[in-house]
């Protein structure tokens, strides 16, 4: 999983870490919705647009989420 994190900016890594926390407490469905970027603790990192831009474009953010899901299930 370290390789996965290493390819993203510091802000993107914080988003991923927060998404992992959300996943742990609420399950995978919660991190797949765009609205997850509007709730704590993610909203404390920045607005949804800013957080998505940390990954590049929206498609890059969506790809990162899919990769995160793959990493979670691969290591499980």
MARMIFI-783613 format. One line per 4 residues: their letters; for each residue x, y, z of N, C-alpha, C, O. Coordinates in Angstrom, 3 decimals. Example, Ala and Ser with C-alpha at 12.3 -4.5 7.8 and 13.67 -1.06 7.14 Angstrom:
MARMIFI-783613
as) 13.190 -5.690 7.800 12.300 -4.500 7.800 13.200 -3.300 7.800 14.236 -3.319 8.465 ~ 12.850 -2.250 7.080 13.670 -1.060 7.140 12.900 0.030 7.870 13.409 1.138 8.039
***
This chain:
MARMIFI-783613
xxxx) 0.830 -1.194 0.000 0.000 0.000 0.000 0.872 1.254 0.000 0.406 2.322 -0.397 ~ 2.123 1.147 0.436 2.996 2.321 0.439 3.210 2.881 -0.953 3.235 4.099 -1.127 ~ 3.365 2.011 -1.958 3.517 2.484 -3.331 2.281 3.274 -3.734 2.384 4.315 -4.382 ~ 1.132 2.782 -3.352 -0.123 3.446 -3.694 -0.131 4.879 -3.167 -0.457 5.805 -3.909
xxxx) 0.220 5.070 -1.908 0.211 6.401 -1.309 1.280 7.304 -1.896 1.045 8.496 -2.094 ~ 2.440 6.757 -2.174 3.579 7.535 -2.610 3.395 8.283 -3.913 4.126 9.237 -4.180 ~ 2.448 7.881 -4.721 2.292 8.533 -6.016 1.399 9.762 -5.962 1.184 10.412 -6.985 ~ 0.877 10.091 -4.787 -0.032 11.232 -4.650 0.594 12.362 -3.828 1.519 12.153 -3.044
xxxx) 0.056 13.561 -4.039 0.502 14.728 -3.277 0.133 14.570 -1.806 -0.624 13.675 -1.430 ~ 0.677 15.445 -0.994 0.402 15.391 0.451 -1.095 15.540 0.734 -1.647 14.805 1.553 ~ -1.752 16.488 0.061 -3.189 16.677 0.272 -3.963 15.449 -0.186 -4.886 15.010 0.500 ~ -3.603 14.897 -1.323 -4.290 13.702 -1.816 -4.109 12.546 -0.837 -5.039 11.773 -0.609
xxxx) -2.927 12.427 -0.265 -2.690 11.374 0.729 -3.567 11.564 1.962 -4.058 10.591 2.534 ~ -3.762 12.815 2.370 -4.646 13.089 3.511 -6.083 12.723 3.175 -6.810 12.198 4.018 ~ -6.492 13.002 1.934 -7.845 12.631 1.494 -7.997 11.115 1.546 -8.998 10.608 2.053 ~ -7.021 10.399 1.029 -7.085 8.936 1.028 -7.142 8.391 2.446 -7.922 7.484 2.736
xxxx) -6.318 8.941 3.326 -6.326 8.495 4.723 -7.691 8.731 5.357 -8.202 7.876 6.079 ~ -8.274 9.886 5.088 -9.605 10.187 5.624 -10.653 9.261 5.035 -11.574 8.835 5.732 ~ -10.515 8.948 3.749 -11.447 8.009 3.121 -11.319 6.614 3.737 -12.314 5.911 3.915 ~ -10.100 6.229 4.054 -9.905 4.936 4.719 -10.581 4.912 6.086 -11.176 3.907 6.474
xxxx) -10.487 6.022 6.812 -11.166 6.120 8.105 -12.674 5.996 7.927 -13.348 5.316 8.701 ~ -13.201 6.669 6.887 -14.638 6.588 6.605 -15.031 5.156 6.242 -16.048 4.641 6.706 ~ -14.214 4.532 5.412 -14.476 3.152 5.013 -14.528 2.244 6.232 -15.405 1.388 6.347 ~ -13.576 2.441 7.143 -13.506 1.614 8.342 -14.777 1.749 9.188 -15.259 0.769 9.755
xxxx) -15.306 2.959 9.267 -16.472 3.180 10.123 -17.811 3.002 9.404 -18.814 2.677 10.039 ~ -17.834 3.216 8.066 -19.125 3.220 7.378 -19.228 2.287 6.182 -20.324 2.076 5.663 ~ -18.120 1.729 5.738 -18.152 0.825 4.600 -17.847 1.503 3.284 -17.767 2.728 3.199 ~ -17.678 0.688 2.259 -17.217 1.152 0.958 -18.204 2.080 0.265 -17.783 2.981 -0.460
xxxx) -19.496 1.889 0.464 -20.485 2.716 -0.223 -20.279 4.190 0.102 -20.426 5.044 -0.772 ~ -19.944 4.491 1.339 -19.801 5.891 1.736 -18.657 6.591 1.016 -18.747 7.794 0.768 ~ -17.583 5.883 0.671 -16.463 6.565 0.015 -16.647 6.664 -1.490 -15.917 7.400 -2.154 ~ -17.609 5.936 -2.038 -17.844 5.990 -3.477 -18.716 7.180 -3.876 -18.798 7.512 -5.059
xxxx) -19.351 7.806 -2.933 -20.220 8.924 -3.266 -19.440 10.228 -3.185 -18.614 10.415 -2.291 ~ -19.708 11.127 -4.123 -19.034 12.422 -4.125 -19.340 13.237 -2.890 -18.541 14.084 -2.490 ~ -20.490 12.991 -2.280 -20.872 13.763 -1.103 -19.980 13.485 0.101 -19.998 14.251 1.064 ~ -19.204 12.410 0.067 -18.318 12.108 1.182 -17.288 13.217 1.370 -16.766 13.393 2.471
xxxx) -16.992 13.966 0.312 -16.018 15.055 0.404 -16.563 16.259 1.156 -15.811 17.183 1.470 ~ -17.851 16.264 1.447 -18.484 17.399 2.129 -18.637 17.182 3.628 -19.099 18.080 4.332 ~ -18.260 16.011 4.129 -18.461 15.714 5.548 -17.120 15.622 6.267 -16.067 15.491 5.643 ~ -17.184 15.695 7.592 -15.970 15.618 8.401 -15.361 14.243 8.291 -16.102 13.267 8.176
xxxx) -14.097 14.120 8.320 -13.072 15.145 8.456 -12.625 15.726 7.113 -11.790 16.630 7.076 ~ -13.175 15.213 6.017 -12.730 15.646 4.696 -12.996 17.121 4.440 -12.183 17.789 3.801 ~ -14.104 17.636 4.918 -14.419 19.043 4.666 -13.449 19.975 5.382 -13.388 21.162 5.060 ~ -12.699 19.464 6.336 -11.696 20.279 7.022 -10.403 20.391 6.207 -9.557 21.242 6.483
xxxx) -10.261 19.521 5.203 -9.076 19.559 4.343 -9.239 20.542 3.195 -8.255 20.990 2.607 ~ -10.486 20.875 2.878 -10.775 21.787 1.777 -12.133 21.468 1.181 -12.793 20.511 1.584 ~ -12.542 22.278 0.218 -13.806 22.047 -0.458 -13.703 20.875 -1.425 -12.597 20.478 -1.791 ~ -14.831 20.315 -1.844 -14.820 19.168 -2.753 -13.996 19.394 -4.021 -13.256 18.506 -4.444
xxxx) -14.118 20.567 -4.624 -13.375 20.846 -5.858 -11.871 20.830 -5.582 -11.097 20.250 -6.344 ~ -11.474 21.461 -4.503 -10.056 21.494 -4.137 -9.518 20.088 -3.873 -8.404 19.759 -4.278 ~ -10.312 19.264 -3.195 -9.869 17.917 -2.874 -9.748 17.059 -4.128 -8.807 16.276 -4.257 ~ -10.681 17.200 -5.039 -10.611 16.455 -6.301 -9.391 16.911 -7.108 -8.696 16.089 -7.704
xxxx) -9.135 18.212 -7.123 -7.992 18.748 -7.871 -6.662 18.253 -7.315 -5.660 18.261 -8.030 ~ -6.632 17.826 -6.061 -5.405 17.272 -5.488 -4.974 16.011 -6.238 -3.808 15.618 -6.186 ~ -5.917 15.386 -6.929 -5.633 14.180 -7.706 -5.446 14.494 -9.188 -5.001 13.639 -9.953 ~ -5.777 15.696 -9.588 -5.755 16.084 -10.994 -7.163 16.486 -11.404 -7.703 17.483 -10.923
xxxx) -7.741 15.711 -12.285 -9.118 15.952 -12.735 -10.064 14.988 -12.052 -9.629 14.078 -11.346 ~ -11.367 15.185 -12.260 -12.373 14.331 -11.621 -12.141 12.861 -11.958 -12.275 11.994 -11.094 ~ -11.796 12.580 -13.212 -11.568 11.186 -13.601 -10.370 10.602 -12.855 -10.336 9.403 -12.580 ~ -9.383 11.446 -12.526 -8.227 10.986 -11.760 -8.627 10.650 -10.323 -8.147 9.677 -9.741
xxxx) -9.511 11.472 -9.766 -10.023 11.200 -8.424 -10.803 9.888 -8.417 -10.618 9.051 -7.534 ~ -11.677 9.716 -9.410 -12.466 8.479 -9.499 -11.567 7.262 -9.673 -11.827 6.205 -9.100 ~ -10.508 7.414 -10.465 -9.548 6.321 -10.648 -8.858 5.993 -9.326 -8.652 4.824 -9.000 ~ -8.500 7.033 -8.566 -7.845 6.828 -7.270 -8.754 6.071 -6.316 -8.290 5.220 -5.556
xxxx) -10.050 6.377 -6.352 -10.999 5.668 -5.486 -11.064 4.198 -5.881 -11.060 3.321 -5.017 ~ -11.125 3.927 -7.176 -11.156 2.535 -7.646 -9.879 1.803 -7.252 -9.927 0.648 -6.828 ~ -8.732 2.479 -7.392 -7.468 1.865 -6.993 -7.442 1.600 -5.492 -6.932 0.570 -5.049 ~ -7.987 2.522 -4.715 -8.063 2.338 -3.271 -8.901 1.115 -2.941 -8.513 0.298 -2.106
xxxx) -10.045 0.988 -3.593 -10.894 -0.186 -3.379 -10.139 -1.461 -3.739 -10.196 -2.447 -3.005 ~ -9.435 -1.443 -4.862 -8.662 -2.627 -5.272 -7.599 -2.965 -4.248 -7.408 -4.136 -3.919 ~ -6.900 -1.956 -3.737 -5.877 -2.181 -2.719 -6.483 -2.774 -1.444 -5.905 -3.671 -0.830 ~ -7.647 -2.265 -1.057 -8.308 -2.760 0.155 -8.662 -4.222 0.018 -8.439 -5.007 0.939
xxxx) -9.209 -4.591 -1.116 -9.652 -5.980 -1.294 -8.493 -6.911 -1.600 -8.564 -8.104 -1.304 ~ -7.432 -6.388 -2.185 -6.257 -7.202 -2.496 -5.519 -7.582 -1.236 -5.002 -8.694 -1.130 ~ -5.461 -6.667 -0.269 -4.726 -6.940 0.976 -5.588 -7.620 2.020 -5.077 -8.074 3.044 ~ -6.883 -7.697 1.779 -7.795 -8.315 2.761 -7.679 -9.823 2.760 -8.373 -10.495 3.523
***
